[in-house]
């Protein structure tokens, strides 16, 4: 371990961290461009074949950037996509980014450090950074925004040069160090451990924008909200937000274990997708399935959903359009089962329904979302944690949908449970609430995790 990492772990003061040199290279979970051909044509694109752990070079720091010593990160499905080289190689995105010139050219390398979540300690700030300092404890938003894009001043996600950090950029969070723009930083909730804080920004921030923010479905009290994949990272945070906001959460899951677990977490209505005959491959005509799902929901709550929260994509989107009520909203941010959606447009236009596309969250939305964690109104949905050396196994767990909530990855943190700087707040919120997903998750979801 380099001397700067040791100093961070020992809690060295900011002035000492600034005196110590950045390492010339660091350990990182990364992909290699040459591996794309090896995956072509394979039926099972096992990410353990392409997600490597090894040393990479420390990039030069731009004036508006900071270097963060990453204590922990987590797995998101975009890392699975990257490691599968689907739907296209993310090295294509890096080459496209580099064509902007200037500092962007650093990102076009024969390897890509992936990962779109992180929590850690700022160890360097660029000359143009004003609001952050060495020693700050931060979490990192995956919204890689160009603050000189006019659109970003209306909404950070509307700038045409915006990207998903660690997916469409290099130098992501599954590493000992990362280089990010200062506009990606949010103060770490002081009562959370490093691994808990690292499981928050991408999924919770995205769910906040989809449901609560002005750019999403704008859920209100009493709304019935259908949440697909309700034990995944996005879905689990969505269920919490629906219940906090006075809505009625209808969670859909894919197994009996997950259904029982979700009920224990307080979801208002839980539906096992197998009970309505939903084919996970998504090629079934949604009309009959929609009627079955609609009957199941009405039997529980007496009415159709106001909102469908859909990040699953191909296998669910047609059902979402079908089952939301007249004037209802389908809000979507992803397509983990496929991008080509099939739906009957009559249900959309003749019933005046809306479809809202949503992507990550702007910095204000992220800040508002993290405030809810600090208040204890939202809690982490972390179910298992792996060391960085086993990041490929962690990604495989997510690839096969054997996980619950979020799968964490310790980077520099030598053990779980570190990073809490406000133990009084943690005690007030309650250890049982904060660790419920870790404690109560079915054993199969944590198989192989290093506890």
C-alpha positions as CSV (number, residue, x, y, z in Angstrom):
1,X,0.0,0.0,0.0
2,X,1.3,3.5,-0.9
3,X,2.2,6.0,1.8
4,X,-0.8,8.3,1.0
5,X,-3.2,5.4,1.4
6,X,-1.7,4.5,4.8
7,X,-2.0,8.1,5.9
8,X,-5.7,8.2,4.9
9,X,-6.4,5.0,6.8
10,X,-4.5,6.4,9.9
11,X,-6.7,9.5,9.8
12,X,-3.9,11.9,9.0
13,X,-4.8,15.7,9.0
14,X,-5.3,17.5,5.7
15,X,-1.9,19.3,5.8
16,X,-0.1,15.9,6.0
17,X,-2.2,14.4,3.2
18,X,-1.3,17.4,1.0
19,X,2.4,16.9,1.6
20,X,2.4,13.3,0.6
21,X,2.8,12.5,-3.1
22,X,0.1,10.8,-5.1
23,X,1.1,7.3,-6.1
24,X,2.1,6.8,-9.7
25,X,-0.2,3.9,-10.0
26,X,-3.0,2.2,-7.9
27,X,-5.1,-0.9,-7.7
28,X,-8.3,-0.9,-9.8
29,X,-11.0,-3.0,-11.1
30,X,-10.8,-2.5,-14.9
31,X,-11.6,-3.8,-18.3
32,X,-9.2,-4.3,-21.2
33,X,-10.3,-3.2,-24.7
34,X,-8.7,-6.4,-26.2
35,X,-11.2,-8.6,-24.3
36,X,-14.2,-7.4,-26.4
37,X,-13.4,-10.0,-29.1
38,X,-13.2,-12.8,-26.6
39,X,-16.8,-12.2,-25.5
40,X,-18.3,-12.0,-29.0
41,X,-20.8,-14.7,-29.7
42,X,-20.8,-16.2,-26.2
43,X,-24.1,-17.2,-24.7
44,X,-23.0,-16.7,-21.1
45,X,-21.0,-13.5,-21.1
46,X,-19.5,-14.2,-17.7
47,X,-18.1,-10.9,-16.3
48,X,-15.5,-12.8,-14.3
49,X,-13.6,-13.3,-17.5
50,X,-13.3,-9.6,-18.3
51,X,-13.3,-7.7,-15.0
52,X,-9.6,-7.6,-13.9
53,X,-7.9,-6.3,-10.8
54,X,-4.5,-4.8,-11.2
55,X,-2.5,-1.6,-11.2
56,X,-3.2,1.3,-13.5
57,X,-1.5,4.7,-13.9
58,X,-2.7,7.8,-11.9
59,X,-4.1,10.3,-14.4
60,X,-3.2,14.0,-14.4
61,X,-5.6,16.2,-12.5
62,X,-7.6,18.9,-14.3
63,X,-8.3,22.2,-12.7
64,X,-12.0,21.4,-11.9
65,X,-11.3,17.9,-10.5
66,X,-10.4,16.2,-7.3
67,X,-8.6,13.0,-6.4
68,X,-10.5,10.8,-3.9
69,X,-9.0,7.9,-2.0
70,X,-11.8,5.4,-2.4
71,X,-12.7,3.6,0.8
72,X,-15.6,1.7,-0.7
73,X,-17.7,1.4,-3.9
74,X,-20.5,-0.8,-5.1
75,X,-21.8,-2.8,-8.1
76,X,-24.3,-1.3,-10.5
77,X,-25.7,-3.0,-13.6
78,X,-23.8,-0.5,-15.8
79,X,-20.6,-2.3,-14.7
80,X,-22.1,-5.6,-15.8
81,X,-23.0,-4.1,-19.2
82,X,-19.5,-2.7,-19.5
83,X,-17.9,-6.1,-18.6
84,X,-20.1,-7.8,-21.1
85,X,-19.3,-5.3,-23.8
86,X,-23.0,-4.8,-24.4
87,X,-25.0,-3.3,-26.0
88,X,-21.8,-1.7,-27.3
89,X,-18.3,-1.6,-25.9
90,X,-17.9,1.3,-23.5
91,X,-14.5,1.9,-25.1
92,X,-16.5,3.4,-27.9
93,X,-17.8,6.0,-25.4
94,X,-14.3,6.7,-24.2
95,X,-13.1,7.3,-27.8
96,X,-16.1,9.6,-28.5
97,X,-15.4,11.5,-25.3
98,X,-11.7,12.0,-26.2
99,X,-12.6,13.6,-29.5
100,X,-13.6,16.7,-27.5
101,X,-9.9,17.3,-27.0
102,X,-8.2,18.8,-24.0
103,X,-8.5,17.0,-20.7
104,X,-11.0,14.5,-22.2
105,X,-8.2,12.8,-24.2
106,X,-6.9,11.2,-21.0
107,X,-10.0,8.9,-21.0
108,X,-9.1,7.1,-24.2
109,X,-6.9,4.3,-22.9
110,X,-6.6,0.5,-23.6
111,X,-8.2,-0.1,-20.2
112,X,-11.2,1.4,-18.4
113,X,-11.5,1.7,-14.6
114,X,-15.2,1.1,-14.0
115,X,-17.6,1.7,-11.2
116,X,-20.3,4.5,-10.7
117,X,-20.5,4.6,-6.9
118,X,-17.9,5.6,-4.3
119,X,-17.3,7.0,-0.8
120,X,-13.9,8.2,0.3
121,X,-11.5,11.0,1.3
122,X,-10.5,13.9,-0.9
123,X,-6.7,13.9,-1.1
124,X,-6.1,16.5,-3.9
125,X,-8.1,19.4,-5.3
126,X,-7.5,21.1,-8.7
127,X,-6.7,24.8,-8.9
128,X,-10.2,25.7,-9.9
129,X,-12.0,23.9,-7.1
130,X,-13.6,26.2,-4.6
131,X,-16.0,24.4,-2.2
132,X,-14.0,21.2,-1.4
133,X,-10.8,20.6,0.5
134,X,-8.3,17.9,1.2
135,X,-9.6,15.7,4.0
136,X,-13.3,16.1,3.2
137,X,-15.3,12.9,3.5
138,X,-17.5,12.6,0.4
139,X,-19.7,10.4,-1.7
140,X,-19.6,10.7,-5.5
141,X,-22.5,11.2,-7.8
142,X,-22.2,9.4,-11.1
143,X,-23.5,12.4,-13.1
144,X,-20.4,13.6,-15.0
145,X,-21.7,17.1,-16.0
146,X,-20.1,19.8,-18.1
147,X,-21.0,23.0,-16.2
148,X,-20.3,25.0,-19.3
149,X,-23.1,23.4,-21.2
150,X,-26.0,25.8,-21.3
151,X,-28.6,23.0,-20.7
152,X,-26.9,22.0,-17.5
153,X,-27.8,25.4,-15.9
154,X,-31.5,24.6,-16.3
155,X,-31.0,21.0,-15.2
156,X,-27.6,19.3,-14.8
157,X,-28.9,16.2,-16.6
158,X,-29.9,18.2,-19.7
159,X,-26.4,19.2,-20.8
160,X,-25.6,17.4,-24.1
161,X,-22.1,16.5,-22.9
162,X,-23.2,14.8,-19.7
163,X,-22.0,11.3,-19.1
164,X,-22.3,8.5,-16.6
165,X,-19.0,8.4,-14.6
166,X,-17.3,5.1,-14.5
167,X,-19.4,3.9,-17.4
168,X,-19.0,6.5,-20.2
169,X,-15.8,7.8,-18.6
170,X,-12.6,6.3,-17.3
171,X,-11.3,6.4,-13.8
172,X,-14.4,5.0,-12.0
173,X,-14.9,4.1,-8.4
174,X,-14.0,0.4,-8.2
175,X,-10.4,1.3,-7.3
176,X,-8.1,2.7,-4.6
177,X,-8.3,6.1,-6.2
178,X,-10.6,8.0,-8.5
179,X,-10.5,11.3,-10.3
180,X,-13.8,13.1,-10.5
181,X,-15.2,16.6,-11.2
182,X,-15.9,18.7,-8.2
183,X,-19.5,18.9,-9.3
184,X,-19.9,15.2,-8.5
185,X,-19.2,15.6,-4.8
186,X,-21.7,15.4,-2.0
187,X,-20.8,15.4,1.7
188,X,-20.9,11.9,3.1
189,X,-23.6,11.3,5.7
190,X,-21.5,11.0,8.9
191,X,-23.4,8.2,10.5
192,X,-22.9,5.8,7.7
193,X,-20.0,3.4,7.3
194,X,-17.9,3.7,4.1
195,X,-19.6,0.7,2.5
196,X,-23.1,1.9,3.4
197,X,-22.4,5.4,2.0
198,X,-20.9,3.9,-1.2
199,X,-24.2,2.1,-1.9
200,X,-26.3,5.2,-2.1
201,X,-25.7,7.8,-4.8
202,X,-26.5,6.0,-8.1
203,X,-29.5,4.1,-7.1
204,X,-31.0,6.3,-4.4
205,X,-30.4,9.5,-6.3
206,X,-31.9,8.0,-9.5
207,X,-34.9,6.8,-7.6
208,X,-35.3,10.3,-6.0
209,X,-35.3,12.0,-9.4
210,X,-37.8,9.4,-10.9
211,X,-40.3,9.7,-8.1
212,X,-39.9,12.8,-6.0
213,X,-38.1,15.5,-8.1
214,X,-39.8,18.0,-10.4
215,X,-38.3,16.2,-13.4
216,X,-39.9,12.8,-12.6
217,X,-43.3,11.4,-11.7
218,X,-43.9,13.9,-8.9
219,X,-45.5,11.3,-6.6
220,X,-48.0,12.6,-4.0
221,X,-49.6,11.3,-0.9
222,X,-51.9,8.4,-1.6
223,X,-50.4,7.4,-5.0
224,X,-50.3,3.7,-5.7
225,X,-46.8,3.0,-7.2
226,X,-45.9,-0.2,-9.0
227,X,-42.2,-0.9,-8.3
228,X,-40.6,-3.5,-10.6
229,X,-37.6,-5.3,-9.2
230,X,-38.4,-4.1,-5.7
231,X,-35.5,-5.9,-4.0
232,X,-32.9,-4.5,-6.4
233,X,-31.0,-1.4,-5.6
234,X,-33.2,1.0,-7.4
235,X,-36.4,-0.7,-6.5
236,X,-35.5,-1.0,-2.8
237,X,-34.9,2.8,-2.5
238,X,-38.1,3.4,-4.5
239,X,-40.1,1.4,-2.0
240,X,-38.7,3.5,0.9
241,X,-39.5,6.8,-0.9
242,X,-43.0,5.7,-1.8
243,X,-43.8,4.8,1.8
244,X,-42.1,7.9,3.2
245,X,-44.1,10.1,0.8
246,X,-47.4,8.7,1.9
247,X,-47.8,6.5,-1.2
248,X,-48.7,2.8,-1.4
249,X,-45.8,0.7,-2.7
250,X,-46.7,-2.4,-4.8
251,X,-43.4,-4.3,-5.2
252,X,-42.9,-7.0,-7.8
253,X,-40.1,-9.6,-7.3
254,X,-39.0,-12.8,-8.9
255,X,-38.9,-15.4,-6.1
256,X,-40.6,-16.6,-2.9
257,X,-37.5,-15.7,-0.8
258,X,-37.4,-12.2,-2.2
259,X,-41.2,-11.8,-1.6
260,X,-40.9,-12.8,2.0
261,X,-37.9,-10.6,2.5
262,X,-39.6,-7.6,1.0
263,X,-42.7,-8.1,3.2
264,X,-40.3,-8.0,6.2
265,X,-39.0,-4.7,5.0
266,X,-42.5,-3.2,5.1
267,X,-43.6,-3.0,1.5
268,X,-47.3,-2.5,1.4
269,X,-48.1,-5.1,-1.3
270,X,-45.8,-7.8,-2.7
271,X,-46.4,-9.7,-5.9
272,X,-44.3,-12.6,-7.0
273,X,-44.0,-12.2,-10.8
274,X,-44.2,-15.9,-11.3
275,X,-47.7,-15.9,-9.8
276,X,-49.0,-13.9,-12.7
277,X,-47.1,-16.0,-15.3
278,X,-44.7,-13.3,-16.3
279,X,-41.9,-14.7,-18.6
280,X,-38.6,-13.2,-17.5
281,X,-37.5,-13.1,-21.2
282,X,-40.3,-10.7,-21.9
283,X,-41.7,-12.2,-25.2
284,X,-45.2,-12.8,-23.9
285,X,-48.0,-10.5,-25.2
286,X,-48.6,-8.2,-22.3
287,X,-52.4,-7.8,-22.7
288,X,-53.4,-10.9,-20.7
289,X,-50.5,-10.5,-18.3
290,X,-51.5,-6.9,-17.8
291,X,-55.1,-8.0,-16.9
292,X,-53.7,-10.5,-14.4
293,X,-51.4,-8.0,-12.8
294,X,-54.1,-5.3,-12.7
295,X,-56.5,-7.7,-11.0
296,X,-53.8,-8.7,-8.5
297,X,-53.2,-5.0,-7.6
298,X,-56.9,-4.1,-7.4
299,X,-57.5,-7.0,-5.1
300,X,-55.0,-5.6,-2.7
301,X,-55.5,-1.8,-2.9
302,X,-58.8,-1.4,-4.8
303,X,-57.5,0.7,-7.6
304,X,-54.9,0.8,-10.5
305,X,-51.5,2.3,-10.0
306,X,-50.8,6.0,-10.5
307,X,-47.2,5.4,-11.3
308,X,-45.1,2.5,-12.6
309,X,-41.4,2.6,-11.6
310,X,-39.7,0.7,-14.4
311,X,-36.0,0.1,-14.8
312,X,-36.3,-3.5,-15.9
313,X,-37.2,-2.7,-19.5
314,X,-38.2,-5.2,-22.1
315,X,-39.8,-7.8,-19.9
316,X,-42.0,-5.3,-18.0
317,X,-42.4,-2.0,-20.0
318,X,-45.5,-3.2,-21.9
319,X,-47.1,-4.2,-18.6
320,X,-46.3,-0.9,-17.1
321,X,-48.0,1.0,-19.9
322,X,-51.0,-1.4,-19.6
323,X,-51.6,-1.3,-15.9
324,X,-51.2,2.3,-14.9
325,X,-54.5,4.1,-14.6
326,X,-56.0,6.6,-17.0
327,X,-53.7,9.7,-16.9
328,X,-51.0,7.6,-15.1
329,X,-47.3,7.8,-15.5
330,X,-44.6,5.3,-16.4
331,X,-41.2,6.5,-15.4
332,X,-38.2,4.6,-16.7
333,X,-34.4,4.8,-16.3
334,X,-33.0,1.6,-17.6
335,X,-33.5,-1.7,-19.4
336,X,-31.7,-4.5,-17.7
337,X,-33.7,-7.1,-19.6
338,X,-33.3,-5.4,-23.0
339,X,-33.7,-2.0,-24.7
340,X,-36.2,-2.9,-27.4
341,X,-39.6,-2.4,-25.6
342,X,-42.9,-3.8,-26.9
343,X,-46.2,-2.2,-25.8
344,X,-49.7,-1.5,-27.2
345,X,-49.8,2.2,-27.9
346,X,-53.6,2.3,-27.6
347,X,-53.3,2.0,-23.8
348,X,-50.9,5.0,-23.9
349,X,-52.7,7.5,-26.2
350,X,-56.3,6.6,-25.6
351,X,-55.9,6.7,-21.8
352,X,-53.8,9.8,-21.8
353,X,-50.9,8.2,-20.0
354,X,-47.4,9.6,-19.9
355,X,-43.9,8.0,-20.3
356,X,-41.0,9.9,-18.6
357,X,-37.4,9.1,-19.3
358,X,-35.1,9.7,-16.4
359,X,-31.3,9.4,-16.0
360,X,-29.3,9.6,-12.8
361,X,-29.9,12.9,-10.9
362,X,-28.7,16.4,-10.9
363,X,-26.5,17.7,-8.0
364,X,-29.3,19.4,-6.2
365,X,-31.4,16.2,-6.3
366,X,-28.5,14.2,-5.0
367,X,-28.0,16.6,-2.2
368,X,-31.7,16.5,-1.2
369,X,-31.6,12.7,-1.4
370,X,-28.5,12.5,0.9
371,X,-30.2,14.8,3.4
372,X,-32.9,12.2,3.8
373,X,-30.3,9.7,4.7
374,X,-28.8,12.1,7.3
375,X,-32.3,12.5,8.8
376,X,-32.7,8.7,9.0
377,X,-35.7,8.8,6.6
378,X,-33.8,6.6,4.2
379,X,-31.5,3.8,5.1
380,X,-29.0,1.8,3.1
381,X,-30.1,-1.4,1.3
382,X,-26.6,-3.0,1.4
383,X,-26.9,-6.8,1.6
384,X,-23.3,-8.0,1.1
385,X,-19.8,-6.7,0.8
386,X,-16.8,-8.0,-1.2
387,X,-13.1,-6.9,-1.1
388,X,-11.8,-5.2,-4.3
389,X,-9.8,-8.3,-5.1
390,X,-13.2,-10.2,-5.6
391,X,-14.9,-7.5,-7.5
392,X,-15.5,-9.9,-10.5
393,X,-17.4,-12.3,-8.2
394,X,-19.5,-9.4,-6.8
395,X,-20.4,-8.3,-10.4
396,X,-21.3,-11.9,-11.3
397,X,-23.8,-12.0,-8.4
398,X,-25.5,-8.9,-9.9
399,X,-25.3,-10.3,-13.4
400,X,-27.2,-13.4,-12.4
401,X,-29.7,-11.4,-10.3
402,X,-28.8,-13.4,-7.2
403,X,-28.4,-10.3,-5.0
404,X,-30.7,-8.2,-2.9
405,X,-30.4,-4.4,-2.7
406,X,-26.8,-3.3,-3.2
407,X,-23.6,-5.3,-3.3
408,X,-20.7,-3.3,-1.8
409,X,-17.0,-3.5,-2.5
410,X,-14.4,-2.5,0.0
411,X,-11.5,-0.6,-1.8
412,X,-9.1,0.9,0.7
413,X,-11.2,0.2,3.8
414,X,-9.5,-2.8,5.4
415,X,-12.7,-4.0,7.1
416,X,-16.4,-3.3,7.3
417,X,-17.9,-0.8,9.8
418,X,-15.4,2.0,9.4
419,X,-16.0,5.7,8.5
420,X,-18.7,6.6,11.1
421,X,-17.9,10.1,12.5
422,X,-21.3,10.7,14.1
423,X,-22.0,7.7,16.3
424,X,-24.7,9.6,18.2
425,X,-26.8,10.0,15.0
426,X,-26.2,6.4,14.2
427,X,-27.6,5.4,17.6
428,X,-30.5,7.7,17.2
429,X,-31.5,6.3,13.8
430,X,-30.9,2.7,15.0
431,X,-28.4,0.1,14.1
432,X,-31.1,-2.4,13.4
433,X,-32.7,-0.1,10.8
434,X,-29.4,0.7,9.2
435,X,-28.2,-2.9,8.9
436,X,-31.6,-4.6,8.2
437,X,-30.7,-5.6,4.6
438,X,-27.3,-6.9,5.6
439,X,-28.8,-8.9,8.6
440,X,-32.0,-10.2,7.1
441,X,-31.1,-11.0,3.5
442,X,-31.6,-14.6,2.5
443,X,-28.3,-16.5,2.5
444,X,-28.2,-17.1,-1.2
445,X,-28.0,-13.4,-1.9
446,X,-24.8,-13.1,0.0
447,X,-23.1,-16.3,-1.2
448,X,-19.4,-15.8,-1.5
449,X,-19.4,-12.4,0.2
450,X,-16.6,-11.6,2.5
451,X,-18.2,-10.6,5.7
